Amino acid sequence: MVATLEDIKKAYYSLCKLYHPDVNPCGAEQMKEINAEYERLVKKLA
């Protein structure tokens, strides 16, 4: 299955709700990884 840009955005926003440092104080490192992977995937699809 190939993910669309829309699928990636939905997953990204869901993860942001869980791991954003304002919501989850321990989530700063996870957010760095999530952001890096999101950027990589968006560039790959663009």
Secondary structure, DSSP 8 states (H G I E B T S, - for coil): ----HHHHHHHHHHHHHHH-TTT-TT-HHHHHHHHHHHHHHHHHH-
